[in-house]
Amino acid sequence: MTIAETKVKTHPLMIFKFTRRYVFILLLPLVRSILNYGVTGALSRLVIMESLLAFLILVVSVMRWLSFSVVFRDDCIIVDSGVLVRRHAVMPLEKISISYTERNLLLGFFGAVAARIDTDSGFRKKADFEIYFSRKAARVYETLIQPENSGVLSYHSKLSMGIVMALANASAFTGLIVLAPAINRAGEILGDRINSGLRDTISFATALIGTIVPPAATVIAIIFVAGFAVSFLLTFIRYIPFRLLESDNKITAEHGFIARHRAVINRESINAVVINMPPVMRVLGFCWVGISAAGYGKKRDESEVVLPAVNLRQANDFQLGIFDISSEDKFDLICPRRMLKRAVFMPLVLIAVSIAVELVLMAIFNAFSGMIALIMSFIQIVLLYLLSVRIYHQNHGGVTISDGVIMRSYKRLTIKKMRVKKDKTCMIKVSQGLLERRYGACKLAVTVRAEQPITLKATNLDKNETDRLIKRYF
């Protein structure tokens, strides 16, 4: 589908984008002066200067918005910007690595759509362009990048898969960060009634299960469960429903229940495809797949979720579809069986130490023996899972190299499988510690080029075999 050359003005919310970095200069001094006037009845001498500065920042931001325009062509996007210094940026469509748009309730209230445009030469943790479009302009933009429903529907999430994804990625700490100010604000608005209600709820739950779990531990558990529940809900509504569309040159991921997200990924810009198996997903027999694309300037990382919850076979098939790495003339570097003892040694030592520490603490702090037992039991479960991860890596981990690199390893407690073409691999690093020299073992790290490079490391590999692989392929 082709479109005629179209010039659009951006949404007025761009003014907020230009002023948000100055929000402390723009608002806080004025708020402080107003509060001071309410208390003392006198205005600060600086209030006029502060008001003028705020007005000046606002005027400059409005001028920047008025001078900011976008031109859509069949083969490129042109962005003109600048007040004193005019800038003219031309982005060929085939060089746009990821186009990301978001529609949420707040943006919908103003009739706006947020867009991020990234190219292969993008900045680290920052999009090349962040633009607010009107709904009409956003439809033209998305049609130009990738027409809606273009490509074959290769994945559509089920409700159960959304639950699995949310369970695997929810964090109690993230939920508490969101929950704490909400509870505090609710208490301020509703007064003592809400606070006493929360206390009664926690007291009831403590009494209900206090015969099994120590009361203090119960309160801590309730707080963390509440945080986890909030994080679970936020993750669930972010990824459900989820659709993945594939065409010859694009991959389109659409997800979100309240806020709708749409990421259009250029296949040529994909650096790596990573299969992730966090603890919860591994127990349930699932994994999720992320794509790293060149120049993808997200705030946290450069990976975009493309398959939120699938089985390992489906994930492997998807990897093959992106990077069809030849199986001819390949070199398999696996973990030798003789390294199994070395792999399990540290987790077993830590488990033994944790048991010893638990017994000592229970003897010293007898009154808190129940809580100590609960906390140490959780630590021991984590260590047992770490032991299982190391055994899994010993049996399935390693590196395969032909015209691409397949790395099978783990990071923290998450099992990972990364597939990348050799021309996207910027560094292969071999390291050997003192204990590894004794066993003839080494580590092999593969780093994928990106604004925020991805590094995955395989451990307990045979040093002689690793050297032979490096000489043969690099």
C-alpha positions in Angstrom: 0.0 0.0 0.0 1.4 3.4 -0.9 0.5 6.9 0.4 1.0 10.3 -1.0 3.5 12.7 0.7 1.8 13.8 3.9 2.9 16.5 6.2 1.5 16.4 9.7 1.7 18.6 12.8 2.4 16.7 16.1 0.0 16.7 19.0 0.1 19.6 21.5 1.3 17.1 24.1 4.7 17.6 22.5 4.8 20.8 24.6 4.8 18.6 27.7 7.6 16.5 26.3 9.7 19.6 25.8 9.0 21.0 29.3 9.2 17.8 31.4 12.9 18.0 31.9 12.4 21.5 33.4 9.5 20.5 35.6 11.4 21.2 38.8 12.3 24.7 37.6 8.9 25.3 36.1 6.6 24.2 38.9 8.3 23.7 42.2 9.5 27.2 42.9 6.0 28.5 42.1 4.3 26.0 44.4 6.8 26.8 47.1 6.0 30.5 46.8 2.3 29.9 46.8 2.5 27.7 50.0 4.7 30.3 51.6 2.1 33.0 50.8 -0.6 30.9 52.4 1.4 30.5 55.6 3.0 33.9 56.0 0.8 36.1 53.8 3.9 37.4 52.0 5.2 36.6 48.5 8.9 35.8 48.1 11.0 38.4 46.3 12.0 35.7 43.8 8.5 34.8 42.8 8.4 37.3 39.9 11.7 36.0 38.6 10.6 32.4 39.0 7.3 33.2 37.2 9.2 34.8 34.3 11.5 31.9 34.0 8.6 29.4 34.0 6.8 31.6 31.4 10.0 31.7 29.3 10.4 27.9 29.4 6.8 27.5 28.4 7.1 29.9 25.5 10.2 28.2 24.2 8.5 24.8 24.4 5.5 26.1 22.5 7.8 27.5 19.8 9.6 24.2 19.6 6.3 22.4 19.1 5.1 24.8 16.4 8.4 24.3 14.5 8.3 20.5 14.8 6.7 18.7 11.8 6.8 15.3 10.3 6.5 14.3 6.6 5.5 10.8 5.6 6.7 9.5 2.2 6.5 6.1 0.7 10.2 5.4 1.3 11.1 7.6 4.3 10.1 9.7 7.2 11.3 13.3 7.4 11.4 15.2 10.8 12.0 19.0 10.8 12.6 20.6 14.2 14.4 23.4 15.9 13.8 27.1 16.6 17.1 28.8 16.3 19.0 25.9 14.8 16.9 24.1 12.2 17.3 20.3 11.9 16.2 18.1 9.0 16.3 14.4 9.7 15.6 11.8 7.0 15.0 8.2 8.0 14.6 5.6 5.2 11.9 3.1 6.2 14.2 0.1 5.7 16.6 1.6 8.3 14.0 1.9 11.0 14.7 -0.9 13.3 11.7 -0.7 15.6 8.6 1.5 15.5 6.7 1.5 18.8 3.3 3.0 19.5 1.2 3.2 22.6 -2.4 4.1 23.3 -3.6 4.4 26.9 -6.4 6.0 28.8 -4.6 9.2 29.5 -3.4 9.7 26.0 -6.9 8.7 24.7 -8.4 11.5 26.9 -6.3 14.0 24.9 -6.8 12.2 21.6 -3.1 11.4 21.3 -0.9 8.4 20.5 2.7 8.1 21.7 5.3 6.9 19.2 9.0 6.0 19.4 11.1 5.6 16.3 14.4 3.8 16.5 17.1 3.3 13.8 20.2 1.1 13.8 22.2 4.0 15.0 20.0 4.9 18.0 21.1 6.2 21.3 21.5 4.0 24.4 18.3 3.8 26.5 16.8 6.6 24.4 14.7 6.6 21.3 15.8 8.5 18.2 12.5 10.3 18.2 9.7 10.4 20.7 6.6 11.9 19.1 3.0 12.5 20.1 0.7 12.1 17.1 -3.0 12.8 16.8 -5.1 9.6 16.2 -5.5 10.5 12.5 -1.7 11.1 12.0 -0.9 7.9 14.0 -3.1 5.8 11.6 -1.2 7.2 8.6 2.2 6.6 10.4 1.3 3.0 11.3 0.0 2.3 7.8 3.3 3.5 6.4 5.4 1.5 8.8 3.4 -1.7 8.6 -0.3 -1.9 7.6 -2.5 -3.3 10.4 -3.1 -7.0 10.0 -0.3 -7.2 7.5 1.4 -10.6 7.6 0.5 -14.0 8.9 -0.9 -14.3 12.5 1.7 -16.7 14.0 0.7 -16.3 17.7 -2.3 -15.4 19.7 -2.2 -15.6 23.4 -4.7 -17.5 25.5 -5.8 -16.4 28.9 -3.8 -19.2 30.5 -0.7 -18.1 28.8 -1.2 -14.6 30.0 -1.4 -15.9 33.6 1.8 -17.9 33.1 3.6 -14.8 31.7 2.4 -12.6 34.6 3.3 -15.2 37.2 6.8 -15.5 35.8 7.5 -11.8 35.5 5.6 -10.3 38.5 7.8 -8.9 41.3 6.6 -8.3 44.8 9.0 -5.3 45.1 7.6 -3.7 42.0 4.1 -4.2 43.3 5.0 -2.6 46.6 6.4 0.4 44.9 3.1 0.9 43.2 1.0 -0.2 46.2 2.6 1.9 49.0 1.8 5.4 47.7 -1.7 4.2 46.6 -2.5 3.0 50.2 -1.0 6.1 51.7 -3.1 8.3 49.4 -6.2 6.3 50.1 -5.6 6.7 53.8 -5.3 10.5 53.4 -8.5 10.7 51.4 -10.7 8.3 53.4 -9.2 8.9 56.8 -9.0 6.5 59.7 -11.7 4.2 58.4 -9.6 2.8 55.6 -6.5 2.5 57.8 -8.4 0.7 60.5 -10.0 -1.6 57.9 -6.6 -2.5 56.6 -5.3 -3.3 60.1 -8.4 -5.4 60.8 -7.8 -7.4 57.5 -4.2 -8.0 58.3 -5.1 -9.0 61.9 -7.7 -11.4 60.7 -5.4 -13.1 58.2 -2.7 -13.3 60.8 -5.1 -15.0 63.3 -6.4 -17.3 60.5 -3.0 -18.8 59.6 -1.1 -18.0 62.7 -1.2 -21.7 63.9 0.9 -22.6 60.9 3.1 -19.6 60.2 4.6 -17.3 62.9 2.6 -14.0 63.2 5.4 -11.7 62.3 6.3 -13.8 59.2 2.6 -13.8 58.3 2.4 -10.0 58.3 5.6 -9.8 56.1 4.1 -12.5 53.8 0.8 -10.7 53.4 2.6 -7.4 52.5 4.7 -9.2 49.9 1.8 -11.2 48.5 -0.1 -7.9 48.1 2.8 -6.5 46.2 3.1 -9.6 44.1 -0.6 -9.5 43.3 -0.4 -5.8 42.2 2.6 -6.6 40.0 0.9 -9.7 38.6 -2.2 -7.7 37.6 -0.2 -4.9 36.0 1.8 -7.5 34.0 -1.3 -9.4 33.0 -3.1 -6.4 31.6 0.0 -5.3 29.8 0.4 -8.5 27.8 -3.2 -9.7 27.4 -4.3 -10.0 24.6 -1.2 -10.6 22.6 -0.8 -11.1 18.8 2.3 -11.7 16.7 2.1 -11.1 13.0 5.0 -12.1 10.6 5.7 -11.0 7.1 8.8 -11.3 4.9 10.5 -8.2 6.3 8.6 -7.3 9.5 7.5 -8.7 12.8 4.6 -7.0 14.6 3.8 -7.6 18.2 0.6 -6.1 19.6 -0.4 -6.4 23.2 -2.2 -4.8 26.1 -5.7 -4.7 27.6 -6.0 -1.1 28.8 -2.9 0.4 27.2 -2.4 -0.9 23.6 1.2 -1.4 22.5 2.4 -2.1 19.0 6.0 -2.8 18.1 7.0 -3.3 14.4 10.4 -4.8 14.1 12.6 -4.9 11.0 13.9 -8.4 10.5 17.2 -7.0 9.2 17.8 -5.1 12.4 17.4 -8.1 14.7 20.7 -8.8 16.6 19.6 -11.8 18.7 16.7 -14.0 19.6 16.7 -15.1 23.3 14.6 -17.9 24.8 14.1 -17.3 28.6 13.0 -19.9 31.1 12.5 -18.2 34.5 11.9 -20.5 37.5 8.1 -20.3 37.5 7.9 -20.9 33.7 10.4 -23.8 33.8 8.3 -25.5 36.5 5.2 -25.1 34.3 7.0 -26.2 31.2 6.9 -22.8 29.3 9.3 -20.0 28.3 9.2 -16.6 26.7 11.1 -15.2 23.8 12.6 -11.7 23.4 14.2 -10.0 20.4 17.1 -7.6 20.6 17.1 -5.1 17.8 19.8 -2.6 16.8 19.3 0.9 18.3 16.2 0.0 20.3 16.3 2.8 22.9 14.1 1.6 25.7 14.8 2.8 29.2 15.5 -0.6 30.8 16.8 -2.8 28.0 16.6 -3.3 24.3 14.6 -6.5 24.3 11.0 -6.6 23.0 8.8 -9.5 24.1 7.5 -11.3 21.0 6.3 -14.6 22.5 5.1 -14.1 26.1 4.4 -17.8 26.9 5.1 -20.8 24.7 6.6 -24.3 25.0 10.2 -24.8 24.2 9.5 -26.4 20.8 7.5 -23.4 19.6 10.3 -21.1 20.8 12.9 -23.1 19.0 10.9 -23.0 15.8 10.5 -19.2 16.1 14.3 -18.8 16.5 14.9 -20.9 13.4 12.5 -18.7 11.5 14.5 -15.6 12.4 18.0 -17.0 12.1 18.0 -20.2 10.0 21.6 -21.1 11.0 23.1 -23.8 8.9 23.7 -27.2 10.5 26.5 -28.0 8.2 30.2 -27.6 9.2 29.1 -26.9 12.8 31.1 -27.3 16.0 29.4 -28.4 19.2 31.1 -27.3 22.4 29.4 -29.1 25.3 30.1 -29.3 29.1 32.2 -32.4 29.8 30.6 -35.0 32.2 33.8 -34.8 34.4 32.8 -31.2 35.3 29.5 -32.3 37.0 31.1 -32.5 40.4 32.5 -29.0 40.0 29.1 -27.6 38.9 27.2 -29.0 41.9 29.9 -28.3 44.5 29.1 -24.7 45.3 25.3 -25.1 45.6 25.8 -28.1 47.9 28.2 -26.2 50.1 25.8 -23.2 50.3 22.9 -25.5 51.3 25.0 -27.1 54.0 26.1 -23.7 55.3 22.5 -22.4 55.3 21.4 -25.4 57.4 24.2 -24.8 59.9 23.4 -21.1 60.1 19.7 -21.9 60.6 20.5 -24.3 63.6 22.8 -21.7 65.2 20.3 -18.9 64.9 17.5 -21.0 66.2 19.6 -21.9 69.2 20.5 -18.3 69.9 17.2 -16.6 69.1 14.8 -19.3 70.3 11.9 -16.9 70.5 12.1 -16.3 66.8 12.8 -19.9 65.7 9.6 -20.1 63.6 10.5 -17.1 61.6 14.1 -18.2 61.2 13.0 -21.6 60.0 10.6 -20.0 57.4 13.2 -17.6 56.0 16.0 -20.2 55.9 13.6 -22.7 54.2 13.0 -20.2 51.5 16.7 -19.6 51.0 17.3 -23.4 50.8 14.6 -23.8 48.2 16.3 -21.1 46.1 19.6 -22.9 46.5 18.1 -26.2 45.5 16.7 -24.6 42.4 20.1 -23.2 41.7 21.5 -26.7 42.0 19.0 -28.0 39.4 19.9 -25.1 37.1 23.5 -26.0 37.2 22.8 -29.7 36.6 20.6 -28.7 33.6 23.3 -26.5 32.2 25.8 -29.3 32.7 23.6 -31.7 30.7 22.2 -29.2 28.0 24.5 -26.2 28.1 27.3 -25.2 25.7 27.9 -23.5 22.4 27.2 -24.4 18.8 28.9 -22.4 16.0 28.6 -22.7 12.3 27.5 -19.6 10.3 25.9 -18.5 13.5 26.2 -18.9 17.2 23.8 -20.7 19.5 24.6 -20.2 23.2 22.8 -22.4 25.8 23.4 -21.1 29.3 21.8 -19.4 32.3 21.9 -16.0 34.0 21.1 -15.9 37.7 18.2 -18.4 38.0 16.9 -18.0 34.4 17.9 -20.6 31.8 18.6 -18.9 28.4 19.2 -20.0 24.8 20.5 -17.3 22.5 20.7 -17.6 18.7 22.6 -15.0 16.7 24.4 -14.8 13.3 28.2 -14.5 13.4 28.2 -11.1 11.8 26.1 -9.8 14.7 28.6 -11.2 17.3 31.1 -8.5 18.3 33.2 -10.4 20.9 34.0 -13.9 22.0 35.8 -13.9 25.3 37.5 -16.9 27.0 38.4 -16.7 30.7 40.0 -19.2 33.1 40.3 -18.9 36.9 42.7 -20.6 39.2 40.4 -23.4 40.1 39.3 -23.8 36.5 43.0 -24.3 35.4 43.2 -27.2 37.7 40.3 -29.0 36.0 41.2 -27.8 32.5 38.0 -25.8 32.3 37.1 -22.3 31.2 34.2 -19.9 30.6 33.1 -18.7 27.1 31.3 -15.4 26.8 29.5 -14.3 23.7 28.6 -10.6 23.4 26.0 -9.4 20.8 26.4 -6.0 19.3 23.8 -3.5 20.4 23.5 -0.1 22.1 23.3 -2.1 25.3 25.2 -5.3 24.5 23.9 -8.7 25.5 26.4 -11.0 27.0 25.7 -14.7 27.8 28.3 -17.0 29.4 28.8 -20.7 29.3 30.7 -22.2 32.2 32.7 -25.5 32.8 33.7 -25.9 29.1 36.8 -27.9 28.2 39.7 -25.4 27.6 41.4 -27.4 24.8 38.1 -27.8 22.9 37.3 -24.1 23.4 40.7 -23.1 22.0 40.2 -25.4 19.0 36.8 -23.8 18.3 38.2 -20.2 18.5 41.1 -21.1 16.0 38.7 -22.8 13.6 36.0 -20.1 13.4 37.6 -16.9 14.5 
